[in-house]
Amino acid sequence: MGRFPFPDDLIRAQQEWHDTYRALAAPRPRHSTELRRRLLLLSVRIEWHPFWSTPAGWSPAARVELRRLAAGGCQAEAA
């Protein structure tokens, strides 16, 4: 997994965030209000996850690595 021992629920939340963001970014998305609410909920869940209170989570690089790890599936699909 790399340098940071991310919990599964945090990775899953970040992946769902990416999926929701892509759905909202699509031209004329259906249910845009629900997508916006979901994006906000996931943002709060990610931001306030207990992992960020651990020594491994103190590093700003951890947040970047989480986004990169969660978006890895998106990049593989695009390639």
Summary of the structure (lengths in Angstrom):
residues: 79
radius of gyration: 13.5
end to end distance: 21.2
largest distance: 42.1
contacts: 188
relative contact order: 0.21
helix: 76%
strand: 0%
